[in-house]
């Protein structure tokens, strides 16, 4: 073992925090699932929330971003973080579904409002 490798080993054993962050002890996350090729616009969408914005005149403090994965067309819907699922559903129907129909699949950031 080279001298610098020995010094690294000594350092690692001396400081326990490096011992705790050992990849061998972490559960593997599994294989990634590729997204399929798209055939028609507004059939597959992504949605995410952008939070931390200053309050608007209508008391909105977030932006709901809905993106078509094929043509990259986007809706930016102002909303309140306190909105419940029924309010989000109404916003979605009034802003997106009335123009483009219900998508086949939705990929989201797993916000509890989207997964409930």
PDB file as gemmi writes it, atoms N, CA and C in Angstrom:
CRYST1    1.000    1.000    1.000  90.00  90.00  90.00 P 1                      
ATOM      1  N   UNK A   1       0.848  -1.169   0.000  1.00  0.00           N  
ATOM      2  CA  UNK A   1       0.000   0.000   0.000  1.00  0.00           C  
ATOM      3  C   UNK A   1       0.899   1.240   0.000  1.00  0.00           C  
ATOM      4  N   UNK A   2       0.576   2.195  -0.870  1.00  0.00           N  
ATOM      5  CA  UNK A   2       1.358   3.423  -0.960  1.00  0.00           C  
ATOM      6  C   UNK A   2       1.143   4.273   0.285  1.00  0.00           C  
ATOM      7  N   UNK A   3       2.068   5.193   0.511  1.00  0.00           N  
ATOM      8  CA  UNK A   3       2.033   6.027   1.712  1.00  0.00           C  
ATOM      9  C   UNK A   3       0.776   6.900   1.765  1.00  0.00           C  
ATOM     10  N   UNK A   4       0.390   7.475   0.618  1.00  0.00           N  
ATOM     11  CA  UNK A   4      -0.810   8.325   0.614  1.00  0.00           C  
ATOM     12  C   UNK A   4      -2.077   7.500   0.850  1.00  0.00           C  
ATOM     13  N   UNK A   5      -2.133   6.267   0.362  1.00  0.00           N  
ATOM     14  CA  UNK A   5      -3.284   5.401   0.620  1.00  0.00           C  
ATOM     15  C   UNK A   5      -3.385   5.064   2.098  1.00  0.00           C  
ATOM     16  N   UNK A   6      -2.243   4.869   2.739  1.00  0.00           N  
ATOM     17  CA  UNK A   6      -2.232   4.572   4.174  1.00  0.00           C  
ATOM     18  C   UNK A   6      -2.730   5.773   4.967  1.00  0.00           C  
ATOM     19  N   UNK A   7      -2.344   6.982   4.563  1.00  0.00           N  
ATOM     20  CA  UNK A   7      -2.798   8.188   5.249  1.00  0.00           C  
ATOM     21  C   UNK A   7      -4.309   8.365   5.075  1.00  0.00           C  
ATOM     22  N   UNK A   8      -4.825   8.044   3.899  1.00  0.00           N  
ATOM     23  CA  UNK A   8      -6.268   8.139   3.666  1.00  0.00           C  
ATOM     24  C   UNK A   8      -7.001   7.145   4.552  1.00  0.00           C  
ATOM     25  N   UNK A   9      -6.495   5.914   4.634  1.00  0.00           N  
ATOM     26  CA  UNK A   9      -7.120   4.903   5.494  1.00  0.00           C  
ATOM     27  C   UNK A   9      -7.121   5.335   6.952  1.00  0.00           C  
ATOM     28  N   UNK A  10      -6.028   5.913   7.415  1.00  0.00           N  
ATOM     29  CA  UNK A  10      -5.947   6.382   8.801  1.00  0.00           C  
ATOM     30  C   UNK A  10      -6.955   7.497   9.047  1.00  0.00           C  
ATOM     31  N   UNK A  11      -7.061   8.406   8.094  1.00  0.00           N  
ATOM     32  CA  UNK A  11      -8.008   9.517   8.222  1.00  0.00           C  
ATOM     33  C   UNK A  11      -9.443   8.993   8.286  1.00  0.00           C  
ATOM     34  N   UNK A  12      -9.765   8.052   7.424  1.00  0.00           N  
ATOM     35  CA  UNK A  12     -11.121   7.501   7.363  1.00  0.00           C  
ATOM     36  C   UNK A  12     -11.491   6.778   8.661  1.00  0.00           C  
ATOM     37  N   UNK A  13     -10.557   6.036   9.235  1.00  0.00           N  
ATOM     38  CA  UNK A  13     -10.866   5.327  10.477  1.00  0.00           C  
ATOM     39  C   UNK A  13     -10.928   6.272  11.664  1.00  0.00           C  
ATOM     40  N   UNK A  14     -10.201   7.389  11.597  1.00  0.00           N  
ATOM     41  CA  UNK A  14     -10.177   8.343  12.706  1.00  0.00           C  
ATOM     42  C   UNK A  14     -11.482   9.124  12.803  1.00  0.00           C  
ATOM     43  N   UNK A  15     -12.061   9.492  11.658  1.00  0.00           N  
ATOM     44  CA  UNK A  15     -13.282  10.301  11.651  1.00  0.00           C  
ATOM     45  C   UNK A  15     -14.470   9.407  11.298  1.00  0.00           C  
ATOM     46  N   UNK A  16     -15.328   9.183  12.282  1.00  0.00           N  
ATOM     47  CA  UNK A  16     -16.447   8.248  12.147  1.00  0.00           C  
ATOM     48  C   UNK A  16     -17.488   8.637  11.125  1.00  0.00           C  
ATOM     49  N   UNK A  17     -17.626   9.922  10.852  1.00  0.00           N  
ATOM     50  CA  UNK A  17     -18.653  10.359   9.914  1.00  0.00           C  
ATOM     51  C   UNK A  17     -18.423   9.745   8.532  1.00  0.00           C  
ATOM     52  N   UNK A  18     -17.177   9.561   8.156  1.00  0.00           N  
ATOM     53  CA  UNK A  18     -16.878   8.942   6.869  1.00  0.00           C  
ATOM     54  C   UNK A  18     -17.210   7.453   6.877  1.00  0.00           C  
ATOM     55  N   UNK A  19     -17.163   6.854   8.046  1.00  0.00           N  
ATOM     56  CA  UNK A  19     -17.531   5.449   8.176  1.00  0.00           C  
ATOM     57  C   UNK A  19     -19.032   5.274   7.971  1.00  0.00           C  
ATOM     58  N   UNK A  20     -19.836   6.254   8.431  1.00  0.00           N  
ATOM     59  CA  UNK A  20     -21.295   6.154   8.357  1.00  0.00           C  
ATOM     60  C   UNK A  20     -21.802   6.310   6.932  1.00  0.00           C  
ATOM     61  N   UNK A  21     -21.111   7.069   6.124  1.00  0.00           N  
ATOM     62  CA  UNK A  21     -21.548   7.322   4.753  1.00  0.00           C  
ATOM     63  C   UNK A  21     -20.887   6.295   3.838  1.00  0.00           C  
ATOM     64  N   UNK A  22     -21.208   5.068   4.053  1.00  0.00           N  
ATOM     65  CA  UNK A  22     -20.616   3.987   3.273  1.00  0.00           C  
ATOM     66  C   UNK A  22     -21.704   3.425   2.366  1.00  0.00           C  
ATOM     67  N   UNK A  23     -21.480   3.444   1.087  1.00  0.00           N  
ATOM     68  CA  UNK A  23     -22.487   2.998   0.125  1.00  0.00           C  
ATOM     69  C   UNK A  23     -22.875   1.533   0.296  1.00  0.00           C  
ATOM     70  N   UNK A  24     -22.014   0.737   0.903  1.00  0.00           N  
ATOM     71  CA  UNK A  24     -22.326  -0.677   1.080  1.00  0.00           C  
ATOM     72  C   UNK A  24     -23.522  -0.871   2.007  1.00  0.00           C  
ATOM     73  N   UNK A  25     -23.776   0.077   2.888  1.00  0.00           N  
ATOM     74  CA  UNK A  25     -24.843  -0.051   3.862  1.00  0.00           C  
ATOM     75  C   UNK A  25     -26.176   0.507   3.372  1.00  0.00           C  
ATOM     76  N   UNK A  26     -26.194   1.104   2.206  1.00  0.00           N  
ATOM     77  CA  UNK A  26     -27.425   1.689   1.681  1.00  0.00           C  
ATOM     78  C   UNK A  26     -28.143   0.677   0.799  1.00  0.00           C  
ATOM     79  N   UNK A  27     -29.459   0.693   0.913  1.00  0.00           N  
ATOM     80  CA  UNK A  27     -30.282  -0.196   0.101  1.00  0.00           C  
ATOM     81  C   UNK A  27     -30.243   0.271  -1.358  1.00  0.00           C  
ATOM     82  N   UNK A  28     -30.026  -0.629  -2.317  1.00  0.00           N  
ATOM     83  CA  UNK A  28     -30.017  -0.209  -3.722  1.00  0.00           C  
ATOM     84  C   UNK A  28     -31.405   0.276  -4.145  1.00  0.00           C  
ATOM     85  N   UNK A  29     -31.436   1.319  -4.973  1.00  0.00           N  
ATOM     86  CA  UNK A  29     -32.717   1.907  -5.369  1.00  0.00           C  
ATOM     87  C   UNK A  29     -33.386   1.157  -6.508  1.00  0.00           C  
ATOM     88  N   UNK A  30     -32.704   0.276  -7.153  1.00  0.00           N  
ATOM     89  CA  UNK A  30     -33.288  -0.494  -8.241  1.00  0.00           C  
ATOM     90  C   UNK A  30     -33.027   0.155  -9.584  1.00  0.00           C  
ATOM     91  N   UNK A  31     -33.370  -0.529 -10.659  1.00  0.00           N  
ATOM     92  CA  UNK A  31     -33.114   0.006 -11.995  1.00  0.00           C  
ATOM     93  C   UNK A  31     -34.042   1.177 -12.317  1.00  0.00           C  
ATOM     94  N   UNK A  32     -33.558   2.086 -13.126  1.00  0.00           N  
ATOM     95  CA  UNK A  32     -34.382   3.200 -13.573  1.00  0.00           C  
ATOM     96  C   UNK A  32     -35.409   2.701 -14.575  1.00  0.00           C  
ATOM     97  N   UNK A  33     -36.549   3.348 -14.599  1.00  0.00           N  
ATOM     98  CA  UNK A  33     -37.596   2.984 -15.542  1.00  0.00           C  
ATOM     99  C   UNK A  33     -37.620   4.028 -16.653  1.00  0.00           C  
ATOM    100  N   UNK A  34     -37.241   3.659 -17.860  1.00  0.00           N  
ATOM    101  CA  UNK A  34     -37.212   4.647 -18.942  1.00  0.00           C  
ATOM    102  C   UNK A  34     -38.625   5.084 -19.324  1.00  0.00           C  
ATOM    103  N   UNK A  35     -38.753   6.349 -19.717  1.00  0.00           N  
ATOM    104  CA  UNK A  35     -40.024   6.855 -20.216  1.00  0.00           C  
ATOM    105  C   UNK A  35     -40.148   6.462 -21.686  1.00  0.00           C  
ATOM    106  N   UNK A  36     -41.329   6.029 -22.082  1.00  0.00           N  
ATOM    107  CA  UNK A  36     -41.549   5.554 -23.451  1.00  0.00           C  
ATOM    108  C   UNK A  36     -41.557   6.709 -24.440  1.00  0.00           C  
ATOM    109  N   UNK A  37     -41.332   6.386 -25.712  1.00  0.00           N  
ATOM    110  CA  UNK A  37     -41.419   7.395 -26.756  1.00  0.00           C  
ATOM    111  C   UNK A  37     -42.858   7.863 -26.905  1.00  0.00           C  
ATOM    112  N   UNK A  38     -43.024   9.120 -27.198  1.00  0.00           N  
ATOM    113  CA  UNK A  38     -44.358   9.717 -27.258  1.00  0.00           C  
ATOM    114  C   UNK A  38     -44.892   9.707 -28.685  1.00  0.00           C  
ATOM    115  N   UNK A  39     -46.228   9.644 -28.783  1.00  0.00           N  
ATOM    116  CA  UNK A  39     -46.845   9.599 -30.101  1.00  0.00           C  
ATOM    117  C   UNK A  39     -47.735  10.802 -30.383  1.00  0.00           C  
ATOM    118  N   UNK A  40     -48.372  11.374 -29.333  1.00  0.00           N  
ATOM    119  CA  UNK A  40     -49.322  12.449 -29.567  1.00  0.00           C  
ATOM    120  C   UNK A  40     -49.200  13.505 -28.476  1.00  0.00           C  
ATOM    121  N   UNK A  41     -49.404  14.772 -28.851  1.00  0.00           N  
ATOM    122  CA  UNK A  41     -49.249  15.853 -27.885  1.00  0.00           C  
ATOM    123  C   UNK A  41     -50.325  15.800 -26.800  1.00  0.00           C  
ATOM    124  N   UNK A  42     -49.970  16.244 -25.627  1.00  0.00           N  
ATOM    125  CA  UNK A  42     -50.796  16.285 -24.419  1.00  0.00           C  
ATOM    126  C   UNK A  42     -51.314  14.913 -24.009  1.00  0.00           C  
ATOM    127  N   UNK A  43     -50.608  13.862 -24.447  1.00  0.00           N  
ATOM    128  CA  UNK A  43     -50.938  12.510 -24.019  1.00  0.00           C  
ATOM    129  C   UNK A  43     -50.170  12.152 -22.747  1.00  0.00           C  
ATOM    130  N   UNK A  44     -48.961  12.686 -22.622  1.00  0.00           N  
ATOM    131  CA  UNK A  44     -48.121  12.435 -21.449  1.00  0.00           C  
ATOM    132  C   UNK A  44     -47.602  13.771 -20.939  1.00  0.00           C  
ATOM    133  N   UNK A  45     -47.797  14.021 -19.645  1.00  0.00           N  
ATOM    134  CA  UNK A  45     -47.415  15.318 -19.086  1.00  0.00           C  
ATOM    135  C   UNK A  45     -46.566  15.147 -17.829  1.00  0.00           C  
ATOM    136  N   UNK A  46     -45.826  16.186 -17.517  1.00  0.00           N  
ATOM    137  CA  UNK A  46     -45.111  16.311 -16.249  1.00  0.00           C  
ATOM    138  C   UNK A  46     -45.756  17.448 -15.479  1.00  0.00           C  
ATOM    139  N   UNK A  47     -45.788  17.331 -14.157  1.00  0.00           N  
ATOM    140  CA  UNK A  47     -46.274  18.453 -13.358  1.00  0.00           C  
ATOM    141  C   UNK A  47     -45.407  18.609 -12.123  1.00  0.00           C  
ATOM    142  N   UNK A  48     -45.242  19.865 -11.725  1.00  0.00           N  
ATOM    143  CA  UNK A  48     -44.395  20.183 -10.595  1.00  0.00           C  
ATOM    144  C   UNK A  48     -44.901  21.478  -9.974  1.00  0.00           C  
ATOM    145  N   UNK A  49     -44.540  21.704  -8.723  1.00  0.00           N  
ATOM    146  CA  UNK A  49     -44.902  22.941  -8.036  1.00  0.00           C  
ATOM    147  C   UNK A  49     -43.657  23.774  -7.816  1.00  0.00           C  
ATOM    148  N   UNK A  50     -43.754  25.065  -8.118  1.00  0.00           N  
ATOM    149  CA  UNK A  50     -42.692  26.015  -7.807  1.00  0.00           C  
ATOM    150  C   UNK A  50     -43.205  26.830  -6.631  1.00  0.00           C  
ATOM    151  N   UNK A  51     -42.522  26.709  -5.504  1.00  0.00           N  
ATOM    152  CA  UNK A  51     -42.987  27.352  -4.277  1.00  0.00           C  
ATOM    153  C   UNK A  51     -42.012  28.436  -3.831  1.00  0.00           C  
ATOM    154  N   UNK A  52     -42.425  29.165  -2.806  1.00  0.00           N  
ATOM    155  CA  UNK A  52     -41.555  30.187  -2.234  1.00  0.00           C  
ATOM    156  C   UNK A  52     -41.647  31.526  -2.928  1.00  0.00           C  
ATOM    157  N   UNK A  53     -42.639  31.719  -3.768  1.00  0.00           N  
ATOM    158  CA  UNK A  53     -42.813  33.000  -4.444  1.00  0.00           C  
ATOM    159  C   UNK A  53     -43.473  33.998  -3.495  1.00  0.00           C  
ATOM    160  N   UNK A  54     -43.232  35.296  -3.712  1.00  0.00           N  
ATOM    161  CA  UNK A  54     -43.961  36.285  -2.906  1.00  0.00           C  
ATOM    162  C   UNK A  54     -45.448  36.241  -3.256  1.00  0.00           C  
ATOM    163  N   UNK A  55     -46.282  36.577  -2.317  1.00  0.00           N  
ATOM    164  CA  UNK A  55     -47.738  36.541  -2.533  1.00  0.00           C  
ATOM    165  C   UNK A  55     -48.165  37.576  -3.576  1.00  0.00           C  
ATOM    166  N   UNK A  56     -49.086  37.161  -4.443  1.00  0.00           N  
ATOM    167  CA  UNK A  56     -49.625  38.065  -5.458  1.00  0.00           C  
ATOM    168  C   UNK A  56     -50.826  38.821  -4.886  1.00  0.00           C  
ATOM    169  N   UNK A  57     -51.424  39.682  -5.695  1.00  0.00           N  
ATOM    170  CA  UNK A  57     -52.618  40.423  -5.250  1.00  0.00           C  
ATOM    171  C   UNK A  57     -53.769  39.487  -4.907  1.00  0.00           C  
ATOM    172  N   UNK A  58     -53.828  38.361  -5.603  1.00  0.00           N  
ATOM    173  CA  UNK A  58     -54.895  37.378  -5.343  1.00  0.00           C  
ATOM    174  C   UNK A  58     -54.482  36.354  -4.300  1.00  0.00           C  
ATOM    175  N   UNK A  59     -53.382  36.630  -3.586  1.00  0.00           N  
ATOM    176  CA  UNK A  59     -52.883  35.803  -2.480  1.00  0.00           C  
ATOM    177  C   UNK A  59     -52.291  34.474  -2.942  1.00  0.00           C  
ATOM    178  N   UNK A  60     -51.935  34.353  -4.231  1.00  0.00           N  
ATOM    179  CA  UNK A  60     -51.263  33.141  -4.722  1.00  0.00           C  
ATOM    180  C   UNK A  60     -49.793  33.203  -4.319  1.00  0.00           C  
ATOM    181  N   UNK A  61     -49.246  32.053  -3.906  1.00  0.00           N  
ATOM    182  CA  UNK A  61     -47.848  32.015  -3.481  1.00  0.00           C  
ATOM    183  C   UNK A  61     -47.041  30.909  -4.164  1.00  0.00           C  
ATOM    184  N   UNK A  62     -47.646  30.225  -5.139  1.00  0.00           N  
ATOM    185  CA  UNK A  62     -46.985  29.119  -5.831  1.00  0.00           C  
ATOM    186  C   UNK A  62     -47.395  29.112  -7.294  1.00  0.00           C  
ATOM    187  N   UNK A  63     -46.636  28.381  -8.080  1.00  0.00           N  
ATOM    188  CA  UNK A  63     -46.972  28.200  -9.501  1.00  0.00           C  
ATOM    189  C   UNK A  63     -46.982  26.708  -9.790  1.00  0.00           C  
ATOM    190  N   UNK A  64     -48.068  26.247 -10.340  1.00  0.00           N  
ATOM    191  CA  UNK A  64     -48.212  24.858 -10.747  1.00  0.00           C  
ATOM    192  C   UNK A  64     -47.790  24.785 -12.209  1.00  0.00           C  
ATOM    193  N   UNK A  65     -46.729  24.049 -12.500  1.00  0.00           N  
ATOM    194  CA  UNK A  65     -46.195  23.939 -13.857  1.00  0.00           C  
ATOM    195  C   UNK A  65     -46.635  22.603 -14.439  1.00  0.00           C  
ATOM    196  N   UNK A  66     -47.330  22.663 -15.574  1.00  0.00           N  
ATOM    197  CA  UNK A  66     -47.795  21.463 -16.265  1.00  0.00           C  
ATOM    198  C   UNK A  66     -47.188  21.497 -17.665  1.00  0.00           C  
ATOM    199  N   UNK A  67     -46.398  20.464 -17.995  1.00  0.00           N  
ATOM    200  CA  UNK A  67     -45.610  20.446 -19.225  1.00  0.00           C  
ATOM    201  C   UNK A  67     -45.981  19.251 -20.081  1.00  0.00           C  
ATOM    202  N   UNK A  68     -46.262  19.515 -21.348  1.00  0.00           N  
ATOM    203  CA  UNK A  68     -46.444  18.424 -22.308  1.00  0.00           C  
ATOM    204  C   UNK A  68     -45.060  17.916 -22.693  1.00  0.00           C  
ATOM    205  N   UNK A  69     -44.829  16.621 -22.543  1.00  0.00           N  
ATOM    206  CA  UNK A  69     -43.502  16.062 -22.776  1.00  0.00           C  
ATOM    207  C   UNK A  69     -43.115  16.017 -24.252  1.00  0.00           C  
ATOM    208  N   UNK A  70     -44.072  15.987 -25.160  1.00  0.00           N  
ATOM    209  CA  UNK A  70     -43.753  15.869 -26.584  1.00  0.00           C  
ATOM    210  C   UNK A  70     -43.374  17.214 -27.194  1.00  0.00           C  
ATOM    211  N   UNK A  71     -44.245  18.207 -27.076  1.00  0.00           N  
ATOM    212  CA  UNK A  71     -43.998  19.486 -27.742  1.00  0.00           C  
ATOM    213  C   UNK A  71     -43.466  20.562 -26.801  1.00  0.00           C  
ATOM    214  N   UNK A  72     -43.308  20.216 -25.522  1.00  0.00           N  
ATOM    215  CA  UNK A  72     -42.744  21.123 -24.515  1.00  0.00           C  
ATOM    216  C   UNK A  72     -43.596  22.373 -24.303  1.00  0.00           C  
ATOM    217  N   UNK A  73     -44.873  22.272 -24.590  1.00  0.00           N  
ATOM    218  CA  UNK A  73     -45.806  23.352 -24.293  1.00  0.00           C  
ATOM    219  C   UNK A  73     -46.113  23.311 -22.796  1.00  0.00           C  
ATOM    220  N   UNK A  74     -46.276  24.487 -22.181  1.00  0.00           N  
ATOM    221  CA  UNK A  74     -46.375  24.537 -20.731  1.00  0.00           C  
ATOM    222  C   UNK A  74     -47.509  25.433 -20.271  1.00  0.00           C  
ATOM    223  N   UNK A  75     -48.151  25.021 -19.194  1.00  0.00           N  
ATOM    224  CA  UNK A  75     -49.102  25.860 -18.471  1.00  0.00           C  
ATOM    225  C   UNK A  75     -48.453  26.272 -17.159  1.00  0.00           C  
ATOM    226  N   UNK A  76     -48.573  27.541 -16.812  1.00  0.00           N  
ATOM    227  CA  UNK A  76     -48.127  28.051 -15.520  1.00  0.00           C  
ATOM    228  C   UNK A  76     -49.377  28.549 -14.806  1.00  0.00           C  
ATOM    229  N   UNK A  77     -49.814  27.804 -13.810  1.00  0.00           N  
ATOM    230  CA  UNK A  77     -51.065  28.120 -13.124  1.00  0.00           C  
ATOM    231  C   UNK A  77     -50.750  28.670 -11.732  1.00  0.00           C  
ATOM    232  N   UNK A  78     -51.072  29.954 -11.471  1.00  0.00           N  
ATOM    233  CA  UNK A  78     -50.843  30.489 -10.125  1.00  0.00           C  
ATOM    234  C   UNK A  78     -51.808  29.848  -9.138  1.00  0.00           C  
ATOM    235  N   UNK A  79     -51.326  29.556  -7.933  1.00  0.00           N  
ATOM    236  CA  UNK A  79     -52.171  28.903  -6.930  1.00  0.00           C  
ATOM    237  C   UNK A  79     -51.653  29.189  -5.532  1.00  0.00           C  
ATOM    238  N   UNK A  80     -52.408  28.761  -4.561  1.00  0.00           N  
ATOM    239  CA  UNK A  80     -52.018  28.874  -3.159  1.00  0.00           C  
ATOM    240  C   UNK A  80     -51.529  27.518  -2.687  1.00  0.00           C  
ATOM    241  N   UNK A  81     -50.476  27.503  -1.886  1.00  0.00           N  
ATOM    242  CA  UNK A  81     -49.967  26.233  -1.343  1.00  0.00           C  
ATOM    243  C   UNK A  81     -50.999  25.558  -0.450  1.00  0.00           C  
ATOM    244  N   UNK A  82     -51.937  26.311   0.068  1.00  0.00           N  
ATOM    245  CA  UNK A  82     -52.951  25.733   0.953  1.00  0.00           C  
ATOM    246  C   UNK A  82     -54.125  25.131   0.190  1.00  0.00           C  
ATOM    247  N   UNK A  83     -54.121  25.222  -1.143  1.00  0.00           N  
ATOM    248  CA  UNK A  83     -55.212  24.632  -1.929  1.00  0.00           C  
ATOM    249  C   UNK A  83     -55.302  23.134  -1.678  1.00  0.00           C  
ATOM    250  N   UNK A  84     -56.520  22.661  -1.544  1.00  0.00           N  
ATOM    251  CA  UNK A  84     -56.760  21.231  -1.356  1.00  0.00           C  
ATOM    252  C   UNK A  84     -56.873  20.542  -2.716  1.00  0.00           C  
ATOM    253  N   UNK A  85     -56.932  19.229  -2.696  1.00  0.00           N  
ATOM    254  CA  UNK A  85     -56.947  18.426  -3.927  1.00  0.00           C  
ATOM    255  C   UNK A  85     -58.140  18.782  -4.811  1.00  0.00           C  
ATOM    256  N   UNK A  86     -59.301  19.006  -4.241  1.00  0.00           N  
ATOM    257  CA  UNK A  86     -60.472  19.322  -5.077  1.00  0.00           C  
ATOM    258  C   UNK A  86     -60.289  20.640  -5.818  1.00  0.00           C  
ATOM    259  N   UNK A  87     -59.644  21.613  -5.205  1.00  0.00           N  
ATOM    260  CA  UNK A  87     -59.355  22.888  -5.865  1.00  0.00           C  
ATOM    261  C   UNK A  87     -58.343  22.680  -6.994  1.00  0.00           C  
ATOM    262  N   UNK A  88     -57.326  21.844  -6.749  1.00  0.00           N  
ATOM    263  CA  UNK A  88     -56.352  21.542  -7.802  1.00  0.00           C  
ATOM    264  C   UNK A  88     -57.010  20.827  -8.980  1.00  0.00           C  
ATOM    265  N   UNK A  89     -57.916  19.907  -8.682  1.00  0.00           N  
ATOM    266  CA  UNK A  89     -58.618  19.189  -9.754  1.00  0.00           C  
ATOM    267  C   UNK A  89     -59.434  20.156 -10.598  1.00  0.00           C  
ATOM    268  N   UNK A  90     -60.131  21.086  -9.946  1.00  0.00           N  
ATOM    269  CA  UNK A  90     -60.908  22.085 -10.690  1.00  0.00           C  
ATOM    270  C   UNK A  90     -60.007  22.977 -11.539  1.00  0.00           C  
ATOM    271  N   UNK A  91     -58.880  23.413 -10.973  1.00  0.00           N  
ATOM    272  CA  UNK A  91     -57.925  24.212 -11.746  1.00  0.00           C  
ATOM    273  C   UNK A  91     -57.437  23.438 -12.969  1.00  0.00           C  
ATOM    274  N   UNK A  92     -57.109  22.165 -12.770  1.00  0.00           N  
ATOM    275  CA  UNK A  92     -56.596  21.337 -13.850  1.00  0.00           C  
ATOM    276  C   UNK A  92     -57.634  21.164 -14.966  1.00  0.00           C  
ATOM    277  N   UNK A  93     -58.860  20.864 -14.591  1.00  0.00           N  
ATOM    278  CA  UNK A  93     -59.922  20.679 -15.592  1.00  0.00           C  
ATOM    279  C   UNK A  93     -60.186  21.982 -16.339  1.00  0.00           C  
ATOM    280  N   UNK A  94     -60.269  23.090 -15.603  1.00  0.00           N  
ATOM    281  CA  UNK A  94     -60.580  24.377 -16.231  1.00  0.00           C  
ATOM    282  C   UNK A  94     -59.452  24.907 -17.118  1.00  0.00           C  
ATOM    283  N   UNK A  95     -58.210  24.623 -16.774  1.00  0.00           N  
ATOM    284  CA  UNK A  95     -57.082  25.184 -17.511  1.00  0.00           C  
ATOM    285  C   UNK A  95     -56.493  24.248 -18.570  1.00  0.00           C  
ATOM    286  N   UNK A  96     -56.498  22.949 -18.319  1.00  0.00           N  
ATOM    287  CA  UNK A  96     -55.791  22.021 -19.218  1.00  0.00           C  
ATOM    288  C   UNK A  96     -56.750  21.078 -19.944  1.00  0.00           C  
ATOM    289  N   UNK A  97     -57.571  20.369 -19.212  1.00  0.00           N  
ATOM    290  CA  UNK A  97     -58.429  19.345 -19.829  1.00  0.00           C  
ATOM    291  C   UNK A  97     -59.402  19.953 -20.825  1.00  0.00           C  
ATOM    292  N   UNK A  98     -59.918  21.130 -20.532  1.00  0.00           N  
ATOM    293  CA  UNK A  98     -60.878  21.742 -21.473  1.00  0.00           C  
ATOM    294  C   UNK A  98     -60.242  22.023 -22.835  1.00  0.00           C  
ATOM    295  N   UNK A  99     -58.913  22.168 -22.873  1.00  0.00           N  
ATOM    296  CA  UNK A  99     -58.219  22.430 -24.136  1.00  0.00           C  
ATOM    297  C   UNK A  99     -57.593  21.186 -24.766  1.00  0.00           C  
ATOM    298  N   UNK A 100     -57.141  20.236 -23.935  1.00  0.00           N  
ATOM    299  CA  UNK A 100     -56.308  19.158 -24.477  1.00  0.00           C  
ATOM    300  C   UNK A 100     -56.738  17.743 -24.108  1.00  0.00           C  
ATOM    301  N   UNK A 101     -57.779  17.543 -23.401  1.00  0.00           N  
ATOM    302  CA  UNK A 101     -58.290  16.249 -22.927  1.00  0.00           C  
ATOM    303  C   UNK A 101     -57.436  15.690 -21.785  1.00  0.00           C  
ATOM    304  N   UNK A 102     -57.867  14.567 -21.216  1.00  0.00           N  
ATOM    305  CA  UNK A 102     -57.178  13.926 -20.091  1.00  0.00           C  
ATOM    306  C   UNK A 102     -55.980  13.145 -20.629  1.00  0.00           C  
ATOM    307  N   UNK A 103     -54.800  13.296 -20.015  1.00  0.00           N  
ATOM    308  CA  UNK A 103     -53.621  12.592 -20.520  1.00  0.00           C  
ATOM    309  C   UNK A 103     -53.638  11.110 -20.183  1.00  0.00           C  
ATOM    310  N   UNK A 104     -52.811  10.356 -20.891  1.00  0.00           N  
ATOM    311  CA  UNK A 104     -52.654   8.930 -20.639  1.00  0.00           C  
ATOM    312  C   UNK A 104     -51.840   8.709 -19.374  1.00  0.00           C  
ATOM    313  N   UNK A 105     -50.776   9.526 -19.189  1.00  0.00           N  
ATOM    314  CA  UNK A 105     -49.951   9.384 -17.988  1.00  0.00           C  
ATOM    315  C   UNK A 105     -49.471  10.747 -17.505  1.00  0.00           C  
ATOM    316  N   UNK A 106     -49.214  10.797 -16.190  1.00  0.00           N  
ATOM    317  CA  UNK A 106     -48.725  12.010 -15.543  1.00  0.00           C  
ATOM    318  C   UNK A 106     -47.497  11.630 -14.724  1.00  0.00           C  
ATOM    319  N   UNK A 107     -46.409  12.364 -14.917  1.00  0.00           N  
ATOM    320  CA  UNK A 107     -45.212  12.213 -14.100  1.00  0.00           C  
ATOM    321  C   UNK A 107     -45.141  13.444 -13.217  1.00  0.00           C  
ATOM    322  N   UNK A 108     -45.057  13.235 -11.898  1.00  0.00           N  
ATOM    323  CA  UNK A 108     -45.038  14.376 -10.985  1.00  0.00           C  
ATOM    324  C   UNK A 108     -43.865  14.278 -10.036  1.00  0.00           C  
ATOM    325  N   UNK A 109     -43.721  15.308  -9.209  1.00  0.00           N  
ATOM    326  CA  UNK A 109     -42.650  15.321  -8.218  1.00  0.00           C  
ATOM    327  C   UNK A 109     -43.056  14.623  -6.936  1.00  0.00           C  
ATOM    328  N   UNK A 110     -44.126  13.887  -6.969  1.00  0.00           N  
ATOM    329  CA  UNK A 110     -44.633  13.119  -5.828  1.00  0.00           C  
ATOM    330  C   UNK A 110     -45.068  13.996  -4.665  1.00  0.00           C  
ATOM    331  N   UNK A 111     -45.544  15.179  -4.974  1.00  0.00           N  
ATOM    332  CA  UNK A 111     -46.143  16.008  -3.940  1.00  0.00           C  
ATOM    333  C   UNK A 111     -47.323  15.243  -3.364  1.00  0.00           C  
ATOM    334  N   UNK A 112     -47.540  15.282  -2.054  1.00  0.00           N  
ATOM    335  CA  UNK A 112     -48.645  14.501  -1.458  1.00  0.00           C  
ATOM    336  C   UNK A 112     -50.000  14.799  -2.073  1.00  0.00           C  
ATOM    337  N   UNK A 113     -50.197  16.016  -2.564  1.00  0.00           N  
ATOM    338  CA  UNK A 113     -51.499  16.334  -3.204  1.00  0.00           C  
ATOM    339  C   UNK A 113     -51.669  15.586  -4.521  1.00  0.00           C  
ATOM    340  N   UNK A 114     -50.570  15.299  -5.220  1.00  0.00           N  
ATOM    341  CA  UNK A 114     -50.671  14.578  -6.488  1.00  0.00           C  
ATOM    342  C   UNK A 114     -50.785  13.078  -6.289  1.00  0.00           C  
ATOM    343  N   UNK A 115     -50.212  12.551  -5.219  1.00  0.00           N  
ATOM    344  CA  UNK A 115     -50.213  11.106  -5.018  1.00  0.00           C  
ATOM    345  C   UNK A 115     -51.375  10.618  -4.161  1.00  0.00           C  
ATOM    346  N   UNK A 116     -52.126  11.538  -3.568  1.00  0.00           N  
ATOM    347  CA  UNK A 116     -53.247  11.095  -2.705  1.00  0.00           C  
ATOM    348  C   UNK A 116     -54.459  10.727  -3.524  1.00  0.00           C  
TER     349      UNK A 116                                                      
END                                                                             
